Amino acid sequence: MQVESVVADLKEKAEVFASSQHGNSKARVIILGEAAVGTQISLAGLQMRFTSPMSKVVLFYDEEGPRIGTRALVPADRAGSLHK
């Protein structure tokens, strides 16, 4: 096998493994009230511990990280229509 072929094979296997580790990347956590310091969230295979209180936010899987992203809660979130 040529080196390029081995590298391509390993890269493909790494991508399959990484995508299987993130669970449901469409999942959301909506905080309607307030979550206290120390609260830990697990989302799409990632974890986040709050270092400050969080209120009226949506937490989502941010593919650019990968990480857990946050954004302000909007009225549509309560109706079930989530937008990033």
ROKE-156834 format. One record per residue: residue in one letter; chain; x negated, y negated, z negated of N, C-alpha, C, CB in turn. Coordinates in steps of 0.1 Angstrom, whole numbers, plus 5000, padded with zeros to 4 digits. Each point is the difference from the previous one (the first is absolute). Glycine has a CB too. Layout:
! ROKE-156834
a	A	X	Y	Z	X	Y	Z	X	Y	Z	X	Y	Z
...
! end
This chain:
! ROKE-156834
m	A	4992	5012	5000	5008	4988	5000	4991	4987	5000	5018	5013	4988
q	A	4987	4978	5019	4992	4987	5000	5004	4992	4988	4999	5000	5025
v	A	4993	4991	4971	5002	4992	4988	5013	4992	5002	4975	4998	4996
e	A	5027	4996	5016	5012	4992	5002	5013	5008	4997	4987	4986	5017
s	A	5013	5027	4988	5011	5009	4998	5003	5003	4985	4995	5010	5023
v	A	4994	4992	4970	5001	5003	4985	5005	4987	4993	4981	5017	5002
v	A	5014	4972	5001	5005	4987	4994	5014	4998	5003	4977	4990	5002
a	A	5028	5012	5011	5014	4998	5003	5009	5009	4993	4992	4993	5023
d	A	5003	5020	4975	5008	5010	4993	5002	4996	4985	4992	5018	5016
l	A	4997	4978	4978	5000	4995	4986	5009	4988	4998	4977	5010	4997
k	A	5022	4981	5012	5008	4988	4999	5015	5003	5001	4981	4987	5011
e	A	5023	5022	4998	5014	5004	5001	5004	5007	4988	4997	5003	5024
k	A	4995	5006	4970	5004	5006	4988	5001	4991	4988	4989	5020	5008
a	A	5002	4970	4991	5001	4989	4990	5013	4992	5001	4975	4999	4999
e	A	5029	4998	5013	5012	4992	5002	5012	5008	4996	4989	4988	5019
v	A	5012	5025	4984	5011	5008	4996	5000	5001	4985	4999	5013	5021
f	A	4990	4989	4973	4999	5001	4985	5005	4987	4993	4981	5017	5002
a	A	5014	4972	5003	5004	4987	4995	5014	4997	5001	4978	4992	5005
s	A	5028	5011	5006	5015	4998	5002	5008	5009	4991	4996	4993	5024
s	A	4999	5018	4973	5008	5009	4991	4999	4996	4985	4996	5019	5017
q	A	4996	4972	4980	4998	4996	4986	5009	4989	4996	4976	5008	5002
h	A	5031	4985	5007	5007	4988	4997	5015	5002	4997	4983	4989	5013
g	A	5022	5023	4987	5014	5003	4997	5009	4992	5009	4994	5004	4976
n	A	5016	4990	5019	5010	4993	5008	4995	4985	5001	5019	5016	4993
s	A	4976	4980	5018	4995	4987	5002	5011	4990	5002	4979	5009	5010
k	A	5034	4995	4991	5011	4991	5001	5007	4997	4987	5003	5009	5023
a	A	4992	4998	4966	5006	4998	4987	4998	4985	4995	4995	5025	4995
r	A	5014	4971	4997	4999	4986	4994	5004	5001	4985	5006	4989	5022
v	A	4988	5003	4970	5004	4998	4986	5005	4986	4999	4983	5017	4991
i	A	5029	4981	5005	5006	4986	4998	5002	4998	4985	5012	5001	5022
i	A	4981	4988	4974	5001	4995	4986	5010	4989	4999	4976	5007	4995
l	A	5036	4996	5000	5010	4989	4999	4998	4991	4989	5016	5016	5010
g	A	4980	4990	4978	4998	4992	4988	4985	4997	4999	5020	5010	4989
e	A	4974	4995	5000	4986	4997	4997	4993	5013	4996	5004	4976	4994
a	A	4984	5027	5011	4992	5012	4996	4989	4995	4992	5007	5013	5020
a	A	4990	4993	4969	4990	4995	4990	4986	5003	5004	5017	5003	4983
v	A	4973	4990	5012	4986	5003	5001	4998	5014	4996	4993	4976	4996
g	A	4999	5031	5012	4997	5014	4997	5009	5010	5007	4992	4993	4978
t	A	5018	5003	5028	5009	5008	5008	4992	5006	5011	5021	4987	4994
q	A	4981	5026	5008	4992	5007	5011	5011	5005	5010	4981	5007	4985
i	A	5016	4990	5028	5008	5004	5011	4993	5010	5009	5012	4978	4999
s	A	4994	5033	5005	4995	5009	5010	5009	4999	5012	4990	5016	4983
l	A	5003	4981	5029	5008	4998	5012	4991	5005	5012	5012	4980	4990
a	A	4994	5029	5017	4994	5005	5012	4986	5006	4997	5013	4984	5014
g	A	4985	5022	4975	4987	5006	4996	4990	4990	4995	5004	5016	5017
l	A	5000	4972	4981	4991	4989	4994	5006	4997	4987	4993	4991	5023
q	A	4998	5002	4968	5004	4996	4987	4996	4986	4998	4998	5023	4991
m	A	5011	4970	5001	4997	4986	4996	5004	4998	4986	5004	4992	5024
r	A	4988	5002	4968	5003	4996	4986	5000	4985	4999	4989	5021	4991
f	A	5023	4974	5004	5002	4985	4999	4991	4994	4990	5023	5003	5007
t	A	4969	4986	4997	4992	4993	4990	5007	4987	4996	4979	5010	5011
s	A	5032	4987	4995	5009	4989	4996	5014	5004	5002	4982	4983	5006
p	A	5028	5011	4988	5014	5004	5002	5004	4998	5014	5005	4993	4976
m	A	5004	5015	5029	5004	4999	5014	5016	4999	4999	4980	5013	5010
s	A	5025	4978	4998	5015	4998	5000	5005	4997	5014	4999	4993	4976
k	A	5012	5012	5027	5007	4997	5013	4990	5002	5012	5016	4984	4988
v	A	4978	5028	5013	4991	5003	5011	5004	5013	5006	4982	4987	4989
v	A	5013	5015	5023	5000	5013	5007	4986	5005	5001	5022	4994	5012
l	A	4976	5019	4984	4987	5006	5002	5001	5010	5012	4993	4997	4975
f	A	4997	5003	5034	5001	5008	5012	4986	5005	5004	5020	4988	5007
y	A	4980	5023	5001	4987	5005	5005	4995	4991	5011	5007	5024	4994
d	A	4981	4970	5004	4994	4991	5009	4989	5008	5008	5005	4979	4985
e	A	4998	5024	5027	4991	5008	5008	4986	4993	5003	5020	5011	5010
e	A	4980	4976	4989	4987	4993	5003	4990	5004	4989	5012	4982	5011
g	A	4992	5022	4977	4991	5002	4989	4992	5013	5002	5015	4988	4985
p	A	4991	5024	5014	5013	5002	4994	5001	4996	4986	5004	5018	5016
r	A	5007	4975	4980	5002	4996	4987	5015	4997	4997	4977	4989	5000
i	A	5027	5008	4988	5013	4996	4997	5001	4985	5001	5004	5020	4985
g	A	5005	4976	5024	5002	4985	5002	5012	4996	4992	4990	5001	5023
t	A	5011	4986	4976	5011	4994	4993	5005	4988	5008	4991	5007	4977
r	A	5022	4990	5021	5006	4988	5006	5012	4997	4992	4992	5006	5023
a	A	5012	4981	4978	5012	4995	4992	5013	5007	5004	4988	4978	4998
l	A	5020	5025	4993	5013	5006	5002	5009	4990	5007	4997	5015	4980
v	A	5010	4990	5030	5010	4991	5008	5014	5007	4999	4981	4991	5016
p	A	5029	5001	4986	5014	5006	4998	5002	5012	5009	5008	4977	4995
a	A	4986	5024	5016	5003	5012	5009	4995	5013	4993	4998	4985	5020
d	A	4992	5014	4972	4994	5011	4993	5011	5007	4991	4977	4989	5000
r	A	5031	5003	4994	5011	5006	4992	5010	5007	5008	4997	4982	4984
a	A	5005	5014	5029	5010	5006	5008	4994	5013	5007	5011	4977	5004
g	A	4976	5026	4994	4994	5011	5006	4993	4998	5013	5018	5012	4989
s	A	4982	4976	5016	4993	4997	5013	4987	4994	4996	5022	4996	5013
l	A	4967	5012	4987	4987	4995	4996	4992	4995	5012	5000	5016	4981
h	A	4993	4973	5017	4991	4994	5010	4987	4998	4993	5019	4989	5014
k	A	4971	5013	4994	4986	4998	4994	4997	4985	5001	4993	5023	5007
! end
